[in-house]
Amino acid sequence: MTIDSLPGSSGYMDLYPERKMSYFKNPYVLGLTVVAGIGGLLFGYDTGVISGALLYIKDDFEVVKESSFLQETIVSMALVGAIIGAATGGWINDAFGRKKATLIADIVFTFGSIVMAAAPNPYVLILGRLLVGLGVGVASVTAPVYIAEASPSEIRGGLVSTNVLMITGGQFLSYLVNLAFTEVPGTWRWMLGVSGVPAVIQFFLMLFMPESPRWLFMKNDREKAISVLSKIYDIARLEDEIEYLAAQSEEEHQKRSKVRYLDVFKTKEIRLAFLAGAGLQRVMTVQAFQQFTGINTVMYYSATIVQMAGFESNQLALLLSLIVAALNAAGTILGIYLIDSVGRTKLALTSLSGVFVSLLILSGAFFVESSGSTNELYGWIAILGLALYIASFSPGMGPVPWTVNSEIYPEAYRGLCGGMSATVNWISNLIVAQSFLSVAEAVGTGATFLILAGVAVVAFVFVIVFVPETKGLNFEEVEKIWKERAWGRDRRDAESLLGQGNES
């Protein structure tokens, strides 16, 4: 079977255009995506809810109100948990499967939400934040991989991006919940405790979901894998998909027994893929580049940023944050539509351009505000910059890194590298969340956003240099890109040296 005749490749689709699947064509695939994507909803809800809950936690605990460090710790302890969850999530996925990994994440997350809601002091609250972070970390590795492995390659980008839509939907839901409980006794306890509800729902729905067909093939459970594939593909394409996966899994199975963490750095093509994947996570999600371009800063501290801009009412801050979250969800829907047509890299570069401009607007507004101006106009300009940031980030920087990370690794390394990449993402997230308020206090909010704008420029260059376009490619074609980049460069260097030797 040649590359062009592989299922999901552009050549295959040229030969059999009638077999090409559209986003809404198969309700079964869409159902798998939505159920798995509830893990993204947990991620998004936890990201957004703390923004509003923190306002009321400060009211209940004077020690928290007086300490920026303690506020940052309450926010970022979930990220510490997510780092641990992501670091172990790759191993859990490979050892027990994508389905069991999701169930484990739900149990841990639910327990953490109960601890947060019942916390008698800030320190027990921090423990609860650690537990929900563990669940989110495992889910952040599992959901994109599970969806990607069950997706036809021609719509893989859109389906994996649906997980990002669930993240942004979770953020929007969290602001709605925050507003709903502003006048209810217990405020932040309800805000944080409600997060366990979607985890319980996903747990019971996931019991009826199948395991990833690729993981089943990898574990030599061919019968179950074919049963799942038969619900995804029609009979005309099913035979080709089975033949392709069987051949690929046999090859990968021999590699898997030798796979270790250090192999990621020893094997040149895997090293290049990990650099692009981990780098993208950093660039696009407020986790490292993504982190360092400010997305999690905006989502964790949106209500606080609104108050920094001069809008002191808790309710107004939450309402404006809700509008920001709605823009985030709407932009992600646009990203789902564009990612398989425009492509990953163009979408990322366009997104980063808008992020850069919006961060400059935010920086300028806060610089003017810090100069002593009492003009409310500058507060609204800051809100405009915040809205533009989200509108720019969400269609590209939101879905692209998670999509690329779910598709750029060979099967033998997918769980391992996915977990390592997500760990880089969460570590970067932690750095930003733990330092934003302190840095803003030290150098000013305007200067802080200016630093993030500089990182956006570095991110733009990174995408151009390191991130390949993977739109419409099957996993084998993506792997071929890294081999050509790794060994093609070595061949060119050798030929150049040989040529110089001949000339001398």
ChimeraX attribute file (.defattr): number of C-alpha atoms within 10 A of each C-alpha:
attribute: neighborCount
match mode: 1-to-1
recipient: residues
	/A:1	10
	/A:2	7
	/A:3	15
	/A:4	15
	/A:5	17
	/A:6	20
	/A:7	28
	/A:8	27
	/A:9	21
	/A:10	21
	/A:11	16
	/A:12	17
	/A:13	19
	/A:14	13
	/A:15	12
	/A:16	14
	/A:17	11
	/A:18	10
	/A:19	17
	/A:20	18
	/A:21	19
	/A:22	11
	/A:23	17
	/A:24	11
	/A:25	10
	/A:26	14
	/A:27	12
	/A:28	13
	/A:29	19
	/A:30	19
	/A:31	12
	/A:32	20
	/A:33	23
	/A:34	22
	/A:35	21
	/A:36	30
	/A:37	29
	/A:38	27
	/A:39	35
	/A:40	28
	/A:41	30
	/A:42	32
	/A:43	27
	/A:44	24
	/A:45	27
	/A:46	27
	/A:47	25
	/A:48	31
	/A:49	26
	/A:50	28
	/A:51	27
	/A:52	30
	/A:53	23
	/A:54	22
	/A:55	19
	/A:56	18
	/A:57	23
	/A:58	18
	/A:59	11
	/A:60	16
	/A:61	12
	/A:62	10
	/A:63	15
	/A:64	20
	/A:65	17
	/A:66	11
	/A:67	12
	/A:68	17
	/A:69	15
	/A:70	18
	/A:71	21
	/A:72	22
	/A:73	22
	/A:74	25
	/A:75	24
	/A:76	26
	/A:77	24
	/A:78	27
	/A:79	31
	/A:80	24
	/A:81	25
	/A:82	33
	/A:83	29
	/A:84	20
	/A:85	29
	/A:86	33
	/A:87	25
	/A:88	20
	/A:89	33
	/A:90	28
	/A:91	19
	/A:92	23
	/A:93	25
	/A:94	19
	/A:95	14
	/A:96	11
	/A:97	20
	/A:98	29
	/A:99	21
	/A:100	18
	/A:101	23
	/A:102	30
	/A:103	23
	/A:104	16
	/A:105	27
	/A:106	31
	/A:107	17
	/A:108	19
	/A:109	32
	/A:110	23
	/A:111	17
	/A:112	27
	/A:113	27
	/A:114	19
	/A:115	22
	/A:116	28
	/A:117	22
	/A:118	15
	/A:119	16
	/A:120	10
	/A:121	14
	/A:122	20
	/A:123	14
	/A:124	15
	/A:125	24
	/A:126	21
	/A:127	19
	/A:128	28
	/A:129	29
	/A:130	27
	/A:131	29
	/A:132	33
	/A:133	31
	/A:134	31
	/A:135	33
	/A:136	33
	/A:137	31
	/A:138	35
	/A:139	32
	/A:140	31
	/A:141	35
	/A:142	31
	/A:143	27
	/A:144	29
	/A:145	26
	/A:146	26
	/A:147	29
	/A:148	25
	/A:149	21
	/A:150	23
	/A:151	26
	/A:152	23
	/A:153	25
	/A:154	23
	/A:155	24
	/A:156	26
	/A:157	32
	/A:158	27
	/A:159	30
	/A:160	30
	/A:161	32
	/A:162	26
	/A:163	29
	/A:164	33
	/A:165	31
	/A:166	26
	/A:167	30
	/A:168	31
	/A:169	25
	/A:170	28
	/A:171	33
	/A:172	26
	/A:173	22
	/A:174	30
	/A:175	29
	/A:176	18
	/A:177	21
	/A:178	26
	/A:179	21
	/A:180	13
	/A:181	17
	/A:182	19
	/A:183	10
	/A:184	10
	/A:185	9
	/A:186	14
	/A:187	22
	/A:188	26
	/A:189	21
	/A:190	21
	/A:191	27
	/A:192	28
	/A:193	18
	/A:194	19
	/A:195	28
	/A:196	21
	/A:197	14
	/A:198	18
	/A:199	26
	/A:200	16
	/A:201	13
	/A:202	20
	/A:203	23
	/A:204	12
	/A:205	15
	/A:206	20
	/A:207	13
	/A:208	9
	/A:209	14
	/A:210	16
	/A:211	20
	/A:212	24
	/A:213	23
	/A:214	24
	/A:215	23
	/A:216	20
	/A:217	22
	/A:218	24
	/A:219	16
	/A:220	15
	/A:221	13
	/A:222	18
	/A:223	11
	/A:224	16
	/A:225	23
	/A:226	20
	/A:227	12
	/A:228	20
	/A:229	21
	/A:230	16
	/A:231	14
	/A:232	20
	/A:233	20
	/A:234	13
	/A:235	12
	/A:236	11
	/A:237	18
	/A:238	17
	/A:239	15
	/A:240	16
	/A:241	19
	/A:242	19
	/A:243	13
	/A:244	16
	/A:245	19
	/A:246	18
	/A:247	13
	/A:248	18
	/A:249	21
	/A:250	14
	/A:251	14
	/A:252	16
	/A:253	16
	/A:254	12
	/A:255	13
	/A:256	15
	/A:257	9
	/A:258	9
	/A:259	13
	/A:260	12
	/A:261	11
	/A:262	9
	/A:263	13
	/A:264	20
	/A:265	14
	/A:266	11
	/A:267	11
	/A:268	16
	/A:269	22
	/A:270	22
	/A:271	19
	/A:272	21
	/A:273	29
	/A:274	22
	/A:275	17
	/A:276	24
	/A:277	30
	/A:278	26
	/A:279	25
	/A:280	30
	/A:281	31
	/A:282	27
	/A:283	33
	/A:284	31
	/A:285	30
	/A:286	29
	/A:287	31
	/A:288	27
	/A:289	29
	/A:290	29
	/A:291	28
	/A:292	28
	/A:293	35
	/A:294	31
	/A:295	28
	/A:296	22
	/A:297	24
	/A:298	25
	/A:299	27
	/A:300	23
	/A:301	24
	/A:302	26
	/A:303	32
	/A:304	22
	/A:305	22
	/A:306	25
	/A:307	17
	/A:308	16
	/A:309	24
	/A:310	17
	/A:311	19
	/A:312	13
	/A:313	12
	/A:314	17
	/A:315	16
	/A:316	15
	/A:317	24
	/A:318	25
	/A:319	19
	/A:320	19
	/A:321	30
	/A:322	23
	/A:323	13
	/A:324	26
	/A:325	28
	/A:326	21
	/A:327	21
	/A:328	28
	/A:329	25
	/A:330	17
	/A:331	22
	/A:332	31
	/A:333	20
	/A:334	15
	/A:335	31
	/A:336	25
	/A:337	16
	/A:338	18
	/A:339	27
	/A:340	21
	/A:341	16
	/A:342	12
	/A:343	18
	/A:344	26
	/A:345	23
	/A:346	17
	/A:347	21
	/A:348	30
	/A:349	20
	/A:350	16
	/A:351	25
	/A:352	29
	/A:353	17
	/A:354	18
	/A:355	29
	/A:356	23
	/A:357	17
	/A:358	25
	/A:359	27
	/A:360	22
	/A:361	24
	/A:362	29
	/A:363	24
	/A:364	21
	/A:365	23
	/A:366	24
	/A:367	19
	/A:368	15
	/A:369	22
	/A:370	14
	/A:371	8
	/A:372	8
	/A:373	12
	/A:374	12
	/A:375	11
	/A:376	12
	/A:377	13
	/A:378	20
	/A:379	22
	/A:380	16
	/A:381	17
	/A:382	25
	/A:383	23
	/A:384	16
	/A:385	22
	/A:386	23
	/A:387	22
	/A:388	21
	/A:389	29
	/A:390	28
	/A:391	25
	/A:392	25
	/A:393	32
	/A:394	30
	/A:395	29
	/A:396	30
	/A:397	32
	/A:398	31
	/A:399	31
	/A:400	31
	/A:401	28
	/A:402	28
	/A:403	28
	/A:404	26
	/A:405	27
	/A:406	27
	/A:407	29
	/A:408	30
	/A:409	26
	/A:410	20
	/A:411	24
	/A:412	20
	/A:413	23
	/A:414	20
	/A:415	26
	/A:416	25
	/A:417	29
	/A:418	31
	/A:419	30
	/A:420	25
	/A:421	27
	/A:422	29
	/A:423	30
	/A:424	23
	/A:425	32
	/A:426	33
	/A:427	22
	/A:428	26
	/A:429	30
	/A:430	27
	/A:431	18
	/A:432	24
	/A:433	30
	/A:434	23
	/A:435	17
	/A:436	20
	/A:437	21
	/A:438	15
	/A:439	14
	/A:440	14
	/A:441	12
	/A:442	11
	/A:443	10
	/A:444	16
	/A:445	26
	/A:446	21
	/A:447	19
	/A:448	21
	/A:449	26
	/A:450	20
	/A:451	17
	/A:452	24
	/A:453	26
	/A:454	15
	/A:455	21
	/A:456	28
	/A:457	16
	/A:458	15
	/A:459	26
	/A:460	20
	/A:461	12
	/A:462	17
	/A:463	20
	/A:464	13
	/A:465	10
	/A:466	14
	/A:467	22
	/A:468	18
	/A:469	13
	/A:470	21
	/A:471	24
	/A:472	22
	/A:473	21
	/A:474	21
	/A:475	21
	/A:476	19
	/A:477	19
	/A:478	20
	/A:479	19
	/A:480	14
	/A:481	17
	/A:482	21
	/A:483	17
	/A:484	13
	/A:485	15
	/A:486	18
	/A:487	13
	/A:488	13
	/A:489	12
	/A:490	12
	/A:491	12
	/A:492	11
	/A:493	12
	/A:494	12
	/A:495	12
	/A:496	12
	/A:497	12
	/A:498	12
	/A:499	11
	/A:500	10
	/A:501	9
	/A:502	8
	/A:503	7
	/A:504	6
